[in-house]
Amino acid sequence: MSESNLLELPFAAPPPSERGRVLVSDAFDLLRSLAPESVDLVVTDPPYESLQIHRARGTTTRLTTNWFATVPNGRLPELLREVYRVLRFDRHFYLFCDEVTADIIKQQQGIGAARLVNGARKCACGFVYWKEIVWAKTTLDGGRIRGGTGYHFRAANERILFFEKGKRALNDLGIPDVLMAPRPGVPGPAVKPGAVVRTLIAQSTFEEELVVDPFCGSGVTGVEARGLQRRFLLGDIDLAYLDPSLAELAPRDAVVARAAALVEEPIEPPELEALADGSALADELDAARACGWLDADGATPALDRLLEMRPIEREAAVRRTLRTEAPRPREPDRLRAWRAWALSGRRRS
């Protein structure tokens, strides 16, 4: 497909004169909108279904808090197929995940013990799978491994599955498969360290090549791609945690980089049923009216849609609504506190 055809797509990649682009988009829609063999590298970290295990056990605030909706395991084969389709030949794909999801992907892709002559293993979607790269989470000074989550031998690492389409040598064959870096000290769920993402991009691309992250979160892939003189295309359904340095690349009406300016103490909204039946406190009802959940007749369609959701889905939807809705002039203090709660990750009591 020619470059001109590629640039006519709804979510077209930026041309060399436009270094990067950030979109509000469902990840699967973004990938489907890209032309076949139009991308040089995909680095991404989807919100996996296995996070629900940790939420149910109450392992950590970051995971027990329903900050975001997860991608069902049943859609993972679709994700790999779409990434394979959009990648050019002789290109790489890095997928952040945990141990549980790594096992599921290997089972879905039929990755067994049989190996090719070069040591890689075939996947059902067309990729060859090389290995797991490990991000070892260190203390801030990098001096030792930091204790993580879990019960038996606490998890202090994350996996990065390394896939290849065709054959492409890494740019530095001396880099080990354990990458040491502390957790980033920025707001947002599951933010990845720039040093690790930078290593992946530097290993698998050259200047001016296109890097895509359809689950971009804070946008660390774009930050590091830009620093290495690569073009980038980022997408997410929620840009509230986007790095402020990327804000000018996002759509004009998108709410971005909100996490850097929490002006109120986070306060959790009441149960939505209390808003709908009018039994909530007066300032809570005022806040619900200000954000469009109540009007003179009671619950609005926006609140009705939230009430129809299952509890496990509802909290993530409430958080996303409060994060992504543009603040109005002279909002009630209680509504600003709700928005701060949506951004903070504070767990439900």
Protein Blocks (a to p, Z undefined) as FASTA:
>chain_A
ZZklmmmpmklccdfklmbacddddfklmmmmpcehibfbdcdddddfklmmmmmnomam
klmpcfbccddfklmmmmmmmmmmmpcghiaddddddfklmmmmmmmnopafbdcfkopa
cdfklpacfbdcddddddfkopaccddedjeopafbdcdddddehjaddfblkbcfbdcd
dddfbecehiacfklmmmmmmmmccehiacddfblonommmmmmmmnopacddddfbfkl
gcfklmmmpcfklcehklmmcfbdcdddddfklmmnopacfklmmmmmmnopacfkopaf
klmmmmmpcfklmmmmmmmmmmmpccdehiafklmmmmmmmmnopacZZ
